[in-house]
């Protein structure tokens, strides 16, 4: 499975970006998708996740109300719409795929280890 993330860039504080992540290769019946980010010198942290159907979404408290995760299963693509960006949102953003979700709770999806496949990351830089 290959995950190709795109859409990162440089934006001023208060601006918006839309990240995309396209999955290709092996397919799975019901897979969940997540976005994580990692700033220099910090650990990778959970940003958002979405269930197979799209009916359940989960967010980090730091992005709730500003970011929206969505997916298009026909295109095997997940999106992260980021509005009202802040300098502290600056990081490399990674998409991830959980091929066999064992749970459907937020406490499950926030864990890095539940995801089997990871994209290469896309840089998001927010200037003040």
Backbone bond lengths (Angstrom), bond angles and torsions (degrees), N, CA, C in turn:
res aa  C-N    CA-C-N  psi(-1)  N-CA   C-N-CA  omega(-1)  CA-C   N-CA-C  phi
1 X - - - 1.461 - - 1.527 109.39 -
2 X 1.305 115.83 132.74 1.465 120.60 176.03 1.520 109.05 -117.26
3 X 1.310 115.34 135.47 1.452 121.76 176.83 1.520 107.88 -116.82
4 X 1.321 115.61 121.73 1.456 121.40 -177.84 1.516 109.12 -113.34
5 X 1.332 115.78 109.34 1.457 120.86 179.50 1.521 110.03 -94.40
6 X 1.320 115.72 145.37 1.456 121.19 178.81 1.517 109.59 -152.17
7 X 1.337 115.28 170.04 1.456 120.16 174.96 1.513 115.40 105.22
8 X 1.321 116.68 -5.09 1.462 118.83 178.51 1.520 111.77 -70.59
9 X 1.328 115.40 171.84 1.455 119.38 179.15 1.508 111.60 166.00
10 X 1.322 114.99 -167.68 1.458 122.95 179.18 1.519 109.02 -103.99
11 X 1.313 116.55 130.00 1.463 121.47 -178.64 1.526 108.76 -143.91
12 X 1.321 115.74 151.85 1.458 119.66 176.53 1.520 110.99 -79.09
13 X 1.301 115.83 155.82 1.460 120.50 176.69 1.533 109.73 -55.02
14 X 1.327 115.00 137.04 1.453 120.53 -177.15 1.518 113.39 92.93
15 X 1.316 116.49 -11.47 1.455 120.93 -179.11 1.519 112.83 -83.21
16 X 1.333 114.57 -174.06 1.461 121.10 -176.08 1.517 111.08 -133.12
17 X 1.307 114.91 152.62 1.459 123.15 171.64 1.520 108.25 -143.01
18 X 1.318 115.28 153.90 1.468 120.24 175.34 1.517 108.63 -125.30
19 X 1.315 116.09 116.45 1.450 121.47 177.41 1.522 109.53 -91.91
20 X 1.324 114.78 147.17 1.450 121.41 175.37 1.521 109.27 -127.53
21 X 1.313 115.96 151.76 1.456 120.85 176.71 1.516 107.65 -143.14
22 X 1.321 115.80 114.76 1.451 121.77 -178.71 1.519 110.33 -103.15
23 X 1.316 116.03 130.40 1.463 121.94 178.78 1.522 109.40 -99.98
24 X 1.321 115.79 139.19 1.455 120.52 177.73 1.519 109.25 -143.09
25 X 1.321 114.95 164.68 1.455 120.14 -179.54 1.511 110.44 98.64
26 X 1.300 116.43 -135.66 1.457 121.76 -178.33 1.528 110.66 -61.02
27 X 1.308 116.69 142.05 1.462 120.39 179.24 1.520 109.77 -109.79
28 X 1.302 115.71 156.44 1.456 123.05 179.11 1.512 108.98 -129.51
29 X 1.308 114.73 155.07 1.462 118.90 -175.80 1.522 111.15 -67.23
30 X 1.299 115.69 -52.82 1.457 119.46 -175.62 1.522 108.52 -139.14
31 X 1.294 116.99 101.86 1.460 119.27 -178.26 1.519 110.87 -119.82
32 X 1.279 114.78 144.50 1.462 121.15 176.03 1.530 109.05 -96.93
33 X 1.309 115.50 156.18 1.458 120.42 -179.53 1.524 109.84 -128.10
34 X 1.301 115.14 148.68 1.458 119.45 178.58 1.515 112.01 -141.01
35 X 1.315 115.38 160.74 1.462 122.80 172.04 1.525 108.23 -120.02
36 X 1.300 115.08 135.40 1.454 122.14 174.81 1.525 107.73 -127.76
37 X 1.313 116.50 166.82 1.463 119.36 175.82 1.522 109.56 -144.00
38 X 1.313 113.98 156.46 1.460 119.82 -179.77 1.513 109.69 -142.26
39 X 1.307 115.48 118.26 1.459 121.78 176.39 1.523 109.06 -92.08
40 X 1.319 118.43 157.44 1.471 120.98 -179.72 1.520 111.68 -55.46
41 X 1.327 115.48 129.54 1.453 120.80 177.86 1.511 115.35 78.09
42 X 1.322 116.28 4.96 1.465 119.69 -178.77 1.524 110.16 -121.07
43 X 1.322 115.06 162.36 1.452 120.27 177.16 1.523 110.44 -77.34
44 X 1.318 114.86 157.20 1.450 120.09 175.40 1.529 108.86 -65.82
45 X 1.326 115.81 134.10 1.466 119.54 -177.14 1.519 111.54 -127.32
46 X 1.304 114.16 150.96 1.459 122.30 179.58 1.525 110.51 -69.04
47 X 1.326 115.42 140.16 1.463 121.56 175.77 1.521 110.76 -116.17
48 X 1.333 116.60 -55.22 1.458 120.28 -176.57 1.525 109.30 -161.30
49 X 1.326 115.62 158.31 1.454 121.45 177.08 1.517 109.06 -148.17
50 X 1.337 114.66 157.78 1.459 120.37 -178.95 1.510 109.24 -143.68
51 X 1.314 116.01 139.59 1.456 121.45 179.26 1.518 110.64 -75.34
52 X 1.328 115.94 171.60 1.459 121.66 -178.69 1.528 111.87 -55.72
53 X 1.301 116.43 -46.37 1.463 120.31 -176.79 1.522 112.54 -76.29
54 X 1.317 116.01 -17.75 1.457 119.53 -173.47 1.518 112.70 84.98
55 X 1.317 115.93 -1.89 1.451 119.97 -176.89 1.514 114.17 -75.43
56 X 1.321 116.01 -19.10 1.465 120.36 178.78 1.517 109.69 -123.53
57 X 1.304 114.99 128.42 1.467 120.92 176.77 1.521 108.95 -130.48
58 X 1.311 115.05 151.32 1.460 121.16 -176.66 1.528 108.37 -138.64
59 X 1.318 115.82 144.88 1.463 120.48 -176.65 1.525 111.27 -137.01
60 X 1.300 114.43 150.97 1.454 119.82 168.10 1.525 108.29 -69.73
61 X 1.308 116.15 147.70 1.464 119.32 -179.02 1.530 111.37 -59.36
62 X 1.308 116.87 -31.43 1.459 121.20 -175.95 1.537 113.00 -69.79
63 X 1.328 117.54 -17.82 1.470 119.70 -177.73 1.520 112.50 -117.78
64 X 1.305 117.50 -7.19 1.457 121.38 -176.86 1.526 110.14 -58.49
65 X 1.326 114.88 132.07 1.447 120.22 -179.09 1.515 113.74 90.03
66 X 1.320 117.03 -13.83 1.475 121.47 179.64 1.521 112.05 -114.37
67 X 1.332 117.32 -33.99 1.460 122.24 -177.95 1.523 109.18 -107.80
68 X 1.328 114.99 149.16 1.462 121.09 176.15 1.519 109.33 -135.78
69 X 1.328 115.94 126.18 1.457 121.16 176.66 1.519 108.72 -100.31
70 X 1.323 115.97 141.07 1.458 121.09 178.28 1.525 108.15 -150.32
71 X 1.330 116.34 170.97 1.453 119.66 -179.30 1.510 111.31 -148.67
72 X 1.316 114.54 154.87 1.457 122.82 174.81 1.518 106.01 -125.63
73 X 1.317 116.99 99.18 1.462 120.75 -174.87 1.527 112.31 -67.98
74 X 1.297 117.36 -27.71 1.465 119.91 177.85 1.525 111.47 -64.46
75 X 1.329 115.79 -27.24 1.461 121.38 179.93 1.525 112.44 -108.70
76 X 1.333 116.36 4.37 1.470 120.81 -178.89 1.525 111.47 51.34
77 X 1.294 115.90 44.98 1.458 121.27 -174.39 1.529 110.40 -130.41
78 X 1.318 115.34 139.55 1.459 121.74 175.02 1.526 107.66 -118.91
79 X 1.323 115.60 147.17 1.457 121.71 -176.20 1.528 110.06 -123.20
80 X 1.304 115.23 154.41 1.458 120.97 171.83 1.523 107.41 -134.61
81 X 1.322 116.00 104.62 1.458 121.36 176.72 1.520 107.90 -85.87
82 X 1.322 116.39 121.74 1.465 121.44 -176.14 1.522 108.86 -117.43
83 X 1.318 115.90 114.94 1.455 122.26 179.47 1.523 110.06 -114.94
84 X 1.316 115.54 164.45 1.469 121.33 178.55 1.525 111.53 49.00
85 X 1.301 115.68 48.25 1.458 120.49 -175.57 1.517 111.71 -65.31
86 X 1.318 114.03 146.11 1.463 122.51 -179.07 1.530 109.32 -120.55
87 X 1.315 117.84 156.39 1.474 119.50 177.49 1.524 112.54 -55.60
88 X 1.320 117.34 -32.09 1.471 120.12 179.93 1.516 113.05 -72.34
89 X 1.316 118.04 -6.21 1.468 121.48 173.59 1.528 111.61 -82.67
90 X 1.319 117.33 -6.81 1.458 121.19 179.61 1.523 110.99 -61.86
91 X 1.324 115.64 124.66 1.469 121.76 -177.26 1.522 109.10 -178.59
92 X 1.310 114.91 171.50 1.464 120.50 166.12 1.522 106.70 -88.36
93 X 1.317 115.61 127.57 1.463 121.25 -178.33 1.523 109.54 -101.96
94 X 1.325 115.09 131.38 1.455 122.33 -178.65 1.522 110.16 -118.35
95 X 1.323 116.23 137.20 1.450 119.21 169.89 1.531 107.91 -97.59
96 X 1.312 114.97 153.96 1.457 120.82 -176.21 1.516 110.04 -145.70
97 X 1.314 115.02 152.75 1.470 122.10 -176.94 1.522 110.49 -125.07
98 X 1.303 115.14 131.43 1.464 122.44 173.92 1.527 107.05 -106.39
99 X 1.323 117.04 107.96 1.457 120.66 -171.72 1.521 114.28 -74.35
100 X 1.307 116.87 -20.15 1.466 119.56 -176.26 1.526 109.56 -145.95
101 X 1.314 116.64 76.85 1.462 119.03 -176.79 1.529 111.90 -59.09
102 X 1.320 115.50 131.96 1.459 121.03 -179.20 1.518 111.76 -101.51
103 X 1.308 116.36 -7.45 1.453 121.10 -176.22 1.517 107.69 -152.73
104 X 1.303 115.18 167.17 1.460 119.47 -179.52 1.524 111.03 -133.00
105 X 1.304 115.21 34.23 1.451 120.04 -179.65 1.524 110.35 -111.30
106 X 1.317 115.93 158.33 1.459 120.36 179.49 1.522 111.37 -61.80
107 X 1.312 116.79 -37.79 1.458 120.70 -178.35 1.526 112.23 -62.86
108 X 1.338 115.54 -24.10 1.465 120.61 176.93 1.529 109.86 -79.03
109 X 1.299 117.60 -49.71 1.452 121.55 -172.07 1.524 114.59 -70.41
110 X 1.313 117.71 -17.84 1.471 118.63 -178.57 1.530 112.68 -77.99
111 X 1.320 116.96 -10.14 1.462 121.17 -174.22 1.526 111.65 -85.99
112 X 1.315 116.32 127.69 1.457 121.57 179.61 1.527 111.16 -58.39
113 X 1.310 117.42 -39.24 1.462 121.98 -170.50 1.525 114.80 -70.27
114 X 1.331 118.35 -13.33 1.469 118.12 -178.95 1.534 111.78 -80.96
115 X 1.314 116.84 -11.91 1.455 120.34 -175.99 1.534 110.32 -93.49
116 X 1.331 115.79 131.93 1.459 121.02 -174.97 1.523 113.30 -88.26
117 X 1.313 116.55 -31.47 1.455 121.01 -172.90 1.522 109.79 -130.77
118 X 1.325 114.57 145.00 1.468 120.87 -176.71 1.525 110.67 -132.78
119 X 1.314 115.02 144.02 1.457 120.55 173.26 1.512 110.67 -81.22
120 X 1.333 115.04 178.37 1.455 120.34 -173.93 1.529 113.29 -83.75
121 X 1.299 116.67 -12.43 1.459 120.42 179.20 1.514 112.96 94.12
122 X 1.309 115.50 147.89 1.457 121.66 176.53 1.529 108.02 -135.60
123 X 1.327 116.34 134.03 1.458 121.40 -174.65 1.524 111.37 -79.87
124 X 1.323 115.50 130.68 1.460 122.34 172.60 1.524 107.55 -119.03
125 X 1.314 116.04 123.35 1.457 121.12 179.96 1.526 108.87 -124.44
126 X 1.325 116.17 123.64 1.459 121.41 -179.07 1.522 107.82 -114.06
127 X 1.322 115.78 118.28 1.463 120.31 -179.18 1.523 110.71 -92.40
128 X 1.306 115.00 148.38 1.475 119.36 -178.59 1.517 111.82 -89.82
